[in-house]
Amino acid sequence: MKTLIKGGRVLDPASKTDAVKDVLFEDGVILKVAENITDDAENVIDADGMFVMPGLIDLHVHFREPGFEHKETIRTGARAAARGGFTTVCAMPNTKPAIDSVEMVRYIIDKAKEVTDINVLPIAAITAGQDGEYITDFEKLKENGAVAVSEDGKSVMNARVARQAMRLAAEVDIPVFAHCEDKNLVARGVMNAGEKAKEMGFYGIMNAVEDVIVARDILLAKNTGARLHLCHCSTKDSVRMVELAKKEGLQVTAEVTPHHFTLTEDAITSDDANFKMNPPLRKQEDVDELKEGLSSGIMDCISTDHAPHHKTEKERSFVDAPFGITGLETSVALTITELVDKGVLTPLQMAERMSYTPAQIIKSDRGTLLEGRPADITIIDPADEYVIDSSMFASMGKNTPFNGKTVKGRVRYTIAGGKTVYSYRPGCECIVDKDVPKL
């Protein structure tokens, strides 16, 4: 069935397109992007006043399955992704068991194919069981579908192991996604170190906890030639170090999360674990530097670090609750509200940071609306203002510091492989699961 998207503001960084055009696709492939397409189409979507972007890509999500299905499953995570406008997500390996083998990589891929039409791409563990000692078989993991390797949730603290892992990753050309956290410096920290932590009576996490490993991993990438991607950067010095690495021509990329460019430590005013995340919320000077980094392109992309937890876990005290917040269903609105509407990013830059560049980092053919490419498309109404209501999330995790926040920018359609997996009109939402054959 041919589908025609009429009169939207097409934003395609690959072709540098920012213009009102139509998009025609059929059988999961984009056929034409042009003004006033007159081809007959069985399905027509009126996109007047809306952004039409390549399907959003999130390089950093936690879907918890297997092992922690009480927090999230691949099915519920994919539903949250669809509702948030994402057609491709990369699932981190800190499950139980960890995604550290060909069998586990295939499990994630096969399970995702059963339950959703969005693309769920596994990221494999750097070491067996994420124990930081024995490096996994990167070549076989990549051959079977892993798009990156990571120890996310922790750092590979042994510098010798980290260097060897980067050397092997460079040999097979698979990117290393680094969670930059010096465990020895964290100690008992739960929020950003400083006067605010003292006021709240909490142990603090210094910027140096992140910065030390950012510096180490950039130097190891320089030594080995590895493609290094720095996850959830939160400090001003991380931005500065990424800038220096790029000036040297190193293959270093970096991501920023919406919560780190939206909130500061001052948002924590009570013992509310929905504000507990790792890295923690930093100071205004860090937020300003992150925004400038996103605007200039020093920081390459926006990722959510979607980290759902069960309600009872986040009802614990700030000290005892786990780190992490959900992010898939608030990312678009926060990006438009905090960056696009405030002139930090243009709409085309938003599409670049949330789709095109993430695709380049994992060497995917998605992230563009070029003719002949997969019909992964996100349609957003940038003017729709509403209040975030976490009770409406498709994710099992309702843990967000943004519940009750007024935002602008609502996903209207998420189209993956030519199939509408999410649609919204006032008073009516529809999330479409993949049909599971009955035995």
C-alpha positions as CSV (number, residue, x, y, z in Angstrom):
1,M,0.0,0.0,0.0
2,K,1.3,3.4,-1.0
3,T,1.4,6.0,1.7
4,L,1.7,9.8,1.0
5,I,2.7,12.2,3.7
6,K,1.4,15.6,2.5
7,G,2.7,19.1,3.2
8,G,5.0,18.6,6.2
9,R,8.3,20.4,6.9
10,V,10.7,17.7,5.7
11,L,13.9,17.7,7.8
12,D,16.6,15.4,6.3
13,P,20.2,16.2,7.3
14,A,21.6,13.7,4.7
15,S,20.4,15.9,1.9
16,K,20.3,19.1,3.9
17,T,16.6,19.4,3.2
18,D,14.5,21.8,5.3
19,A,11.5,22.5,3.2
20,V,7.8,21.8,2.9
21,K,7.5,18.7,0.8
22,D,5.6,15.5,0.4
23,V,7.0,12.0,1.1
24,L,5.8,8.9,-0.7
25,F,6.7,5.3,0.4
26,E,5.6,1.8,-0.4
27,D,6.6,-1.7,0.8
28,G,8.8,-0.2,3.5
29,V,10.9,1.9,1.1
30,I,10.9,5.7,0.4
31,L,9.9,6.2,-3.3
32,K,9.9,10.0,-3.6
33,V,10.5,13.2,-1.6
34,A,9.3,16.2,-3.6
35,E,6.9,19.2,-3.7
36,N,3.3,18.4,-4.6
37,I,3.5,14.7,-5.3
38,T,0.4,13.7,-7.3
39,D,0.8,9.9,-7.3
40,D,-2.2,8.0,-6.2
41,A,-1.9,6.6,-2.7
42,E,-4.2,4.5,-0.7
43,N,-3.2,6.2,2.6
44,V,-2.7,9.9,3.0
45,I,-1.3,11.6,6.1
46,D,-1.8,15.4,6.4
47,A,1.4,16.7,8.0
48,D,0.6,20.4,7.6
49,G,2.6,22.4,10.3
50,M,4.5,19.3,11.4
51,F,8.1,18.2,11.3
52,V,8.7,15.1,9.1
53,M,12.0,13.6,10.1
54,P,13.9,10.4,9.6
55,G,12.9,7.9,12.2
56,L,14.5,8.8,15.5
57,I,17.4,6.6,16.7
58,D,18.4,6.1,20.4
59,L,21.8,4.7,20.9
60,H,21.3,4.1,24.6
61,V,18.4,2.3,26.2
62,H,17.9,-0.3,28.9
63,F,15.1,-2.8,28.1
64,R,16.0,-5.0,31.1
65,E,15.0,-8.3,29.4
66,P,16.2,-10.9,30.2
67,G,16.4,-11.0,34.0
68,F,14.7,-7.9,35.1
69,E,11.3,-8.2,33.4
70,H,9.6,-6.6,36.4
71,K,11.2,-3.3,35.3
72,E,10.7,-3.5,31.5
73,T,10.5,-6.1,28.7
74,I,11.5,-5.8,25.1
75,R,7.8,-5.5,24.2
76,T,7.0,-2.7,26.6
77,G,10.3,-0.9,25.9
78,A,9.6,-1.0,22.2
79,R,6.1,0.3,22.8
80,A,7.6,3.2,24.7
81,A,10.1,3.8,21.9
82,A,7.3,3.9,19.3
83,R,5.3,6.4,21.5
84,G,8.4,8.5,21.8
85,G,9.1,8.6,18.0
86,F,11.9,6.1,17.9
87,T,12.2,3.6,15.1
88,T,15.6,2.2,16.1
89,V,17.0,1.7,19.6
90,C,20.3,0.2,20.8
91,A,19.8,-2.0,23.9
92,M,22.6,-2.0,26.5
93,P,24.0,-5.3,27.7
94,N,23.6,-5.1,31.5
95,T,20.8,-7.7,31.6
96,K,20.9,-11.0,33.6
97,P,22.6,-12.8,32.0
98,A,24.5,-10.1,30.3
99,I,24.5,-9.8,26.5
100,D,28.0,-11.3,26.3
101,S,27.6,-14.1,23.8
102,V,26.3,-14.9,20.3
103,E,23.4,-16.7,21.9
104,M,22.4,-13.6,23.9
105,V,22.8,-11.3,20.9
106,R,20.5,-13.6,18.9
107,Y,18.0,-13.8,21.8
108,I,17.6,-10.0,21.8
109,I,17.3,-9.8,18.0
110,D,14.8,-12.8,17.7
111,K,12.7,-11.6,20.6
112,A,12.4,-8.1,19.2
113,K,11.3,-9.5,15.8
114,E,8.6,-11.4,17.6
115,V,7.1,-8.5,19.4
116,T,7.7,-5.2,17.5
117,D,8.3,-3.7,14.1
118,I,10.8,-1.1,15.4
119,N,14.5,-2.0,15.2
120,V,16.0,-3.2,18.5
121,L,19.8,-3.5,18.0
122,P,21.8,-5.2,20.7
123,I,25.0,-3.8,22.2
124,A,27.2,-6.6,23.5
125,A,29.3,-6.6,26.7
126,I,33.0,-5.8,26.5
127,T,33.8,-8.5,29.1
128,A,32.2,-11.8,30.0
129,G,29.5,-11.2,32.6
130,Q,30.6,-7.6,32.6
131,D,33.1,-8.6,35.2
132,G,35.9,-6.5,33.8
133,E,38.3,-9.4,33.1
134,Y,37.8,-11.6,30.1
135,I,37.1,-9.8,26.8
136,T,34.3,-11.2,24.7
137,D,34.6,-12.3,21.0
138,F,33.9,-9.0,19.3
139,E,34.2,-10.4,15.8
140,K,31.5,-13.1,16.3
141,L,29.3,-10.7,18.3
142,K,29.4,-8.2,15.4
143,E,28.8,-10.9,12.8
144,N,25.6,-11.9,14.6
145,G,24.1,-8.5,15.0
146,A,25.8,-6.5,17.8
147,V,26.3,-2.9,16.7
148,A,28.7,-1.9,19.5
149,V,30.3,-3.1,22.6
150,S,29.9,-1.6,26.1
151,E,30.2,-2.2,29.8
152,D,27.4,0.3,30.4
153,G,26.3,0.5,34.0
154,K,30.0,0.5,34.9
155,S,33.4,1.2,33.5
156,V,36.1,-1.3,32.6
157,M,38.3,-0.1,35.5
158,N,41.4,-2.1,34.5
159,A,43.2,0.2,32.0
160,R,45.1,-2.7,30.5
161,V,41.8,-4.6,29.8
162,A,40.2,-1.4,28.5
163,R,43.2,-0.8,26.1
164,Q,43.1,-4.4,24.9
165,A,39.4,-4.2,24.3
166,M,39.8,-1.0,22.2
167,R,42.6,-2.6,20.2
168,L,40.4,-5.6,19.4
169,A,37.4,-3.4,18.7
170,A,39.5,-1.4,16.2
171,E,40.5,-4.6,14.4
172,V,36.9,-5.6,13.7
173,D,35.6,-2.0,13.4
174,I,33.0,-2.1,16.1
175,P,32.5,1.0,18.2
176,V,33.2,1.1,22.0
177,F,30.4,2.8,24.0
178,A,32.0,4.0,27.2
179,H,30.3,4.5,30.5
180,C,32.7,6.9,32.1
181,E,32.7,6.5,35.8
182,D,35.7,5.9,38.1
183,K,34.1,3.5,40.7
184,N,36.9,4.2,43.2
185,L,36.0,7.9,43.2
186,V,32.3,7.4,43.4
187,A,32.4,5.9,46.9
188,R,28.9,6.4,48.4
189,G,27.9,9.3,46.2
190,V,24.3,9.6,45.1
191,M,24.1,13.2,43.7
192,N,26.4,15.9,42.4
193,A,29.1,16.9,44.9
194,G,28.8,20.5,46.2
195,E,26.9,22.7,48.5
196,K,23.5,21.3,47.3
197,A,24.6,17.8,48.4
198,K,25.6,19.1,51.8
199,E,22.3,20.9,52.1
200,M,20.4,17.7,51.3
201,G,22.7,15.6,53.5
202,F,23.8,13.3,50.7
203,Y,27.3,12.1,49.7
204,G,28.4,13.7,46.4
205,I,29.7,12.5,43.1
206,M,32.5,14.8,41.8
207,N,32.8,15.8,38.1
208,A,36.2,14.1,38.2
209,V,34.4,10.7,38.6
210,E,33.4,11.1,34.9
211,D,36.3,13.3,33.7
212,V,39.1,10.9,34.7
213,I,37.7,8.0,32.6
214,V,36.7,10.3,29.7
215,A,40.4,11.4,29.6
216,R,41.7,7.8,29.9
217,D,39.4,6.4,27.3
218,I,40.2,9.2,24.8
219,L,43.9,8.5,25.3
220,L,43.3,4.8,24.8
221,A,41.3,5.4,21.6
222,K,44.2,7.6,20.4
223,N,46.6,4.7,21.2
224,T,44.6,2.0,19.5
225,G,42.6,3.7,16.7
226,A,39.3,2.6,18.2
227,R,36.0,4.3,17.5
228,L,35.0,5.6,20.9
229,H,31.5,6.8,21.8
230,L,31.1,8.5,25.2
231,C,27.8,7.8,26.8
232,H,25.6,10.3,28.8
233,C,28.2,13.0,29.2
234,S,27.3,15.4,32.0
235,T,30.3,17.7,32.7
236,K,31.8,20.8,31.2
237,D,35.2,19.2,31.0
238,S,33.9,16.2,29.1
239,V,32.7,18.6,26.4
240,R,36.2,20.3,26.3
241,M,38.0,17.0,26.1
242,V,35.7,15.8,23.2
243,E,36.5,19.0,21.4
244,L,40.2,18.5,21.8
245,A,39.9,14.9,20.6
246,K,38.1,16.0,17.5
247,K,40.7,18.6,16.8
248,E,43.3,15.9,16.8
249,G,41.2,13.9,14.3
250,L,40.4,11.0,16.7
251,Q,37.3,8.9,16.1
252,V,35.5,10.1,19.2
253,T,31.8,10.8,19.4
254,A,29.6,11.8,22.4
255,E,26.0,11.9,23.5
256,V,24.0,14.1,25.9
257,T,20.7,13.1,27.6
258,P,17.6,15.3,27.8
259,H,17.8,15.3,31.6
260,H,21.3,16.5,31.6
261,F,20.6,19.5,29.3
262,T,17.3,20.3,31.0
263,L,17.9,20.0,34.8
264,T,20.5,21.0,37.3
265,E,21.2,19.8,40.8
266,D,18.9,22.6,42.1
267,A,15.9,20.6,40.8
268,I,16.5,18.2,43.8
269,T,14.5,19.8,46.6
270,S,13.3,16.7,48.5
271,D,14.1,13.0,49.1
272,D,12.6,12.1,45.7
273,A,14.5,9.3,43.9
274,N,13.0,10.2,40.6
275,F,15.8,12.7,40.4
276,K,18.5,10.1,41.1
277,M,20.4,9.3,38.0
278,N,24.0,8.3,37.0
279,P,25.7,10.6,36.1
280,P,23.9,12.9,38.4
281,L,22.4,16.2,37.6
282,R,25.2,18.8,37.6
283,K,25.6,22.5,38.0
284,Q,24.3,25.2,35.6
285,E,27.8,25.8,34.2
286,D,27.8,22.1,33.1
287,V,24.4,22.4,31.5
288,D,25.4,25.5,29.6
289,E,28.5,23.8,28.2
290,L,26.5,20.7,27.2
291,K,24.0,22.9,25.3
292,E,26.8,24.8,23.6
293,G,28.4,21.4,22.7
294,L,25.2,20.2,21.1
295,S,24.7,23.5,19.3
296,S,28.2,23.5,17.8
297,G,28.3,19.8,17.0
298,I,31.1,19.0,19.5
299,M,28.5,16.7,21.1
300,D,27.2,14.5,18.4
301,C,23.8,13.2,19.5
302,I,21.0,13.1,22.0
303,S,20.3,9.7,23.6
304,T,17.9,8.9,26.4
305,D,19.7,6.4,28.7
306,H,16.1,5.1,29.2
307,A,16.4,3.3,32.5
308,P,13.0,2.0,33.8
309,H,12.6,0.7,37.4
310,H,9.7,-0.8,39.3
311,K,7.6,1.7,41.2
312,T,8.6,0.2,44.6
313,E,12.3,0.6,43.8
314,K,11.9,4.3,43.2
315,E,9.7,4.8,46.2
316,R,12.7,4.1,48.4
317,S,14.8,6.9,49.8
318,F,17.3,8.8,47.6
319,V,20.2,6.9,49.2
320,D,18.7,3.5,48.8
321,A,16.9,3.7,45.4
322,P,18.6,2.6,42.2
323,F,20.0,5.2,39.7
324,G,18.1,5.9,36.5
325,I,15.0,7.4,34.9
326,T,12.8,6.7,31.9
327,G,13.4,8.8,28.9
328,L,12.0,7.5,25.6
329,E,8.6,9.2,26.0
330,T,9.8,12.6,27.0
331,S,12.9,13.1,24.8
332,V,11.2,14.8,21.8
333,A,9.2,17.2,23.9
334,L,12.2,18.1,26.1
335,T,14.4,18.6,23.0
336,I,11.9,20.9,21.4
337,T,11.1,22.8,24.6
338,E,14.6,23.2,25.9
339,L,16.7,23.4,22.7
340,V,14.7,24.1,19.5
341,D,12.3,26.7,21.0
342,K,15.1,28.4,22.7
343,G,17.3,28.6,19.6
344,V,20.0,26.2,20.8
345,L,19.2,23.8,17.9
346,T,17.4,24.4,14.6
347,P,14.8,21.8,13.7
348,L,17.3,20.4,11.1
349,Q,20.0,20.1,13.8
350,M,17.5,18.2,16.0
351,A,17.0,15.7,13.2
352,E,20.7,15.4,12.9
353,R,21.4,14.9,16.6
354,M,18.5,12.4,17.0
355,S,18.6,10.4,13.8
356,Y,21.2,11.0,11.2
357,T,24.3,11.2,13.4
358,P,23.3,8.2,15.6
359,A,22.9,6.2,12.4
360,Q,26.4,7.2,11.2
361,I,27.9,6.1,14.6
362,I,26.6,2.6,14.2
363,K,27.0,2.6,10.4
364,S,23.3,2.1,9.7
365,D,21.6,2.9,6.4
366,R,18.7,4.5,8.3
367,G,18.5,8.1,9.7
368,T,17.7,9.7,6.3
369,L,14.7,10.3,4.0
370,L,16.7,9.7,0.8
371,E,14.9,7.8,-1.9
372,G,15.4,4.0,-1.8
373,R,16.1,4.0,2.0
374,P,13.9,2.3,4.6
375,A,10.7,4.1,5.3
376,D,11.5,4.9,9.0
377,I,9.8,8.3,9.6
378,T,8.8,10.3,12.6
379,I,6.1,13.0,12.4
380,I,6.0,15.6,15.2
381,D,3.7,18.5,15.9
382,P,6.2,21.0,17.4
383,A,3.5,23.4,18.6
384,D,1.4,21.0,20.6
385,E,1.6,22.0,24.3
386,Y,0.7,19.6,27.0
387,V,1.6,18.4,30.5
388,I,3.7,15.2,30.9
389,D,1.7,12.5,32.6
390,S,3.8,9.5,33.5
391,S,0.7,7.4,34.2
392,M,0.2,7.4,30.5
393,F,3.6,6.0,29.6
394,A,3.8,2.8,27.6
395,S,6.9,1.9,29.5
396,M,6.5,-0.1,32.6
397,G,8.8,2.4,34.3
398,K,7.1,5.6,35.4
399,N,10.2,7.0,37.1
400,T,10.7,10.4,35.7
401,P,11.5,13.8,37.2
402,F,9.4,15.5,34.5
403,N,5.9,14.3,35.6
404,G,3.7,17.4,35.6
405,K,6.1,19.5,33.4
406,T,4.5,21.6,30.7
407,V,6.2,21.0,27.3
408,K,5.8,21.5,23.6
409,G,6.3,19.0,20.8
410,R,4.2,15.8,20.4
411,V,4.9,12.8,18.3
412,R,2.0,12.3,15.9
413,Y,3.2,9.3,13.9
414,T,6.0,6.8,14.2
415,I,6.5,4.7,11.0
416,A,9.0,1.8,11.1
417,G,9.7,0.0,7.9
418,G,6.6,1.6,6.3
419,K,4.3,0.4,9.1
420,T,2.6,2.9,11.4
421,V,3.6,1.6,14.9
422,Y,2.3,4.7,16.7
423,S,-0.3,7.4,16.0
424,Y,-1.9,10.2,18.0
425,R,-4.8,12.5,17.5
426,P,-6.4,14.4,20.3
427,G,-8.1,12.0,22.7
428,C,-6.9,8.9,20.9
429,E,-3.5,7.1,20.9
430,C,-2.7,3.9,19.1
431,I,0.4,1.8,19.6
432,V,0.6,-1.2,17.3
433,D,2.4,-4.4,18.4
434,K,3.7,-6.8,15.9
435,D,1.3,-9.7,15.3
436,V,2.6,-12.8,17.0
437,P,1.7,-16.0,15.1
438,K,-0.6,-18.2,17.2
439,L,0.7,-21.8,17.8
